[in-house]
Amino acid sequence: MPIRIPEVAWSWPIGAGVDVPPRPRVTLPMIDDGPWAGVPIGGIGAGSIGRTQRGDFARRHLRIGEHRFASEPLDGFAVWADDGTGPVAMVLRTTPAPEGWGPSLVAGAGRYRALFPRAWFEYEPDGLPIRVVEEQLSPVIPGDEAAASLPLGTFELALSNPSDRPVDAAVLFSWRDVLGEVFDGTPVLAETFARDGATGVRFGLATADGEAGSFAIAAAGGEGLEMEGTN
């Protein structure tokens, strides 16, 4: 099923920036992530993670009194495709990728669209034999403020082949374990799980007072889940 994007959604070229960055809307020393900030993941009460118009993950606002805005090179999506002429790999953001991951997007290689609580990326890079459209959703659940406040997001990617040649393709999602950094020295526990048609991995921290925190990554379906280390 194709991903449908409302015509009224705000739109801007991916990673294109602005000629004159707007000034902060406040003069007090309050949080301002600047002109790159996009639709947040979560944020209605229990913290949020931020994705920018460049395609990278940068905002970390998960602990009371702490806020961080800096691009994390290990977090995000990448795509691989081969139409028979040779494989092509690309990182789906305009910020630099780790060495060996393949090239990042060129600024303007697609469009970012936003209409809270959703955001969309229409990737159109040169040299990639497939078209990729991504939808990001941070569920807002009427009448369930506790669930709606969590820094929780879903991502759906639609891959299409505009040519008449068969194409093999795959998508990678990578996420750095931040628990081991925030709670330095506390053992990180990791386990795989399968539930409600999804498989994933869950990271948690066990302390003398109980669990200090956890997060999970899951994908619909997904057989043969592999986990390498905890970072």
C-alpha positions in Angstrom: 0.0 0.0 0.0 1.5 3.4 -0.9 2.1 6.0 1.7 -0.3 8.9 1.3 1.0 12.4 2.2 -1.6 15.2 2.9 -1.3 18.1 0.5 -1.5 20.6 3.4 1.7 19.1 5.0 4.5 21.6 5.4 7.3 20.8 2.9 11.0 21.6 2.5 13.9 20.1 0.5 15.8 17.5 2.7 18.8 19.1 4.3 18.5 22.3 2.2 18.7 24.7 5.2 17.4 28.3 5.1 19.0 31.5 3.8 18.4 33.4 7.0 17.9 31.2 10.1 14.9 32.5 12.1 15.7 34.0 15.5 14.5 32.1 18.6 10.9 32.8 19.5 11.9 33.5 23.1 14.6 35.8 24.6 15.0 33.8 27.8 17.5 31.0 28.0 15.0 28.3 27.0 15.3 25.3 24.7 15.7 26.1 21.0 16.9 23.5 18.6 17.2 25.9 15.7 15.8 25.8 12.2 16.7 22.1 11.6 14.3 20.7 14.2 11.5 18.5 12.8 8.4 16.8 14.2 9.4 15.3 17.6 9.0 11.6 18.5 7.0 11.8 21.8 7.1 15.0 23.8 3.7 15.2 25.4 4.9 14.9 29.0 7.5 12.2 29.2 10.4 13.5 27.1 11.1 13.3 23.4 13.6 12.2 20.7 14.1 14.6 17.8 14.5 13.9 14.0 15.6 16.9 11.9 14.8 17.9 8.4 18.2 16.5 7.4 17.0 12.9 8.2 19.3 12.5 11.3 18.3 12.0 14.9 19.6 14.8 17.1 17.3 15.8 20.0 17.6 14.0 23.3 15.2 15.3 25.9 14.6 12.2 28.1 15.7 13.1 31.6 14.3 15.9 33.8 16.5 19.0 33.6 18.7 17.7 30.7 18.5 18.5 27.0 20.9 17.7 24.2 20.7 18.6 20.5 23.6 17.0 18.4 23.5 14.8 15.4 24.1 11.1 16.3 25.9 9.4 13.4 25.0 5.9 14.3 21.2 6.5 14.5 19.1 6.3 11.4 18.2 4.6 8.2 20.2 3.3 5.3 19.2 1.5 2.1 20.8 -1.0 -0.2 19.7 -1.9 -3.7 21.0 -3.9 -6.7 19.3 -3.8 -10.1 21.8 -6.2 -11.7 24.4 -3.5 -12.5 26.0 -3.6 -9.1 24.9 -2.9 -5.5 24.4 0.7 -4.2 24.2 1.6 -0.5 23.2 5.0 0.8 22.6 6.6 4.2 19.2 8.3 4.3 20.3 11.7 5.8 22.5 14.6 4.7 24.7 14.6 7.7 28.0 12.6 7.6 27.8 8.8 8.1 30.3 6.6 9.8 33.2 5.4 7.7 32.3 2.4 5.5 28.5 3.0 5.6 28.3 4.4 2.1 27.5 8.0 1.0 25.0 10.3 2.7 22.2 12.1 0.8 23.0 15.2 -1.1 21.1 18.2 0.2 17.9 18.6 -1.7 17.7 14.9 -2.7 14.0 14.6 -1.8 11.5 16.5 0.4 10.7 16.5 4.1 7.0 17.0 4.9 5.5 17.6 8.3 2.0 17.6 9.8 2.0 16.7 13.5 2.0 14.0 14.8 3.4 12.7 11.4 6.4 13.5 9.3 7.4 12.2 5.9 10.6 11.8 3.9 10.4 11.4 0.1 13.9 10.3 -0.8 15.0 10.9 -4.4 18.8 10.5 -4.6 20.7 10.1 -7.9 22.1 6.6 -8.5 19.6 4.7 -6.4 17.4 2.4 -8.6 14.4 2.5 -6.2 12.2 5.1 -4.8 11.8 5.3 -1.0 9.1 7.1 1.0 9.1 7.0 4.8 6.3 8.0 7.2 7.1 8.8 10.9 4.3 8.7 13.5 4.4 9.5 17.2 1.0 8.1 18.4 -1.3 10.6 20.1 -4.0 8.5 21.7 -7.1 10.4 22.8 -8.1 9.6 26.4 -4.8 7.8 27.1 -2.4 10.6 28.2 0.0 8.1 29.8 0.6 6.2 26.6 0.5 9.3 24.4 3.2 11.0 26.5 5.9 8.3 25.9 8.8 9.0 23.5 7.5 6.3 21.1 7.6 6.4 17.3 6.7 4.2 14.4 8.4 4.2 11.0 6.9 2.8 7.8 9.0 2.7 4.6 7.6 2.0 1.2 10.1 0.9 -1.5 9.0 1.0 -5.2 10.8 0.1 -8.4 10.1 2.7 -11.2 12.0 0.6 -13.8 11.2 -2.5 -15.7 14.2 -4.4 -14.2 14.0 -6.5 -11.1 15.7 -5.0 -8.1 16.9 -6.5 -4.8 16.6 -4.1 -1.9 17.0 -3.9 1.9 16.6 -1.3 4.6 18.8 -0.9 7.7 17.8 0.8 10.9 20.6 1.4 13.4 20.4 2.8 16.9 23.1 3.4 19.5 22.5 2.1 23.1 22.4 5.3 25.1 21.5 3.7 28.4 25.1 2.5 28.9 26.3 6.1 28.4 23.8 7.8 30.6 24.2 5.4 33.4 27.9 4.8 33.2 29.0 1.6 35.0 25.5 0.1 35.4 25.2 -3.3 33.6 23.0 -3.2 30.5 20.7 -6.1 30.0 19.6 -7.0 26.5 17.0 -9.5 25.3 15.2 -10.4 22.1 11.5 -10.8 22.0 8.6 -11.6 19.7 5.1 -10.2 20.4 2.0 -9.3 18.5 3.6 -10.1 15.1 6.7 -8.1 15.8 10.2 -9.1 16.7 12.8 -6.9 18.4 15.4 -6.3 21.0 14.9 -4.6 24.4 17.7 -3.0 26.5 17.3 -2.3 30.2 19.2 -1.4 33.3 19.0 -3.3 36.5 20.0 -1.5 39.7 19.7 -2.3 43.4 16.5 -0.3 43.5 15.0 -2.1 40.4 15.0 -1.2 36.8 16.3 2.3 36.0 15.1 2.5 32.5 14.6 0.6 29.2 14.0 1.1 25.5 13.2 -1.3 22.6 13.4 -1.5 18.8 11.0 -3.8 17.0 10.0 -4.6 13.4 6.8 -6.1 12.1 7.5 -9.7 11.2 11.2 -10.2 11.0 12.6 -13.7 11.3 16.2 -14.6 12.1 16.8 -11.6 14.5 20.4 -11.1 15.3 22.0 -9.1 18.1 25.7 -8.1 18.3 26.8 -6.7 21.6 24.9 -3.9 23.5 26.4 -0.8 21.8 
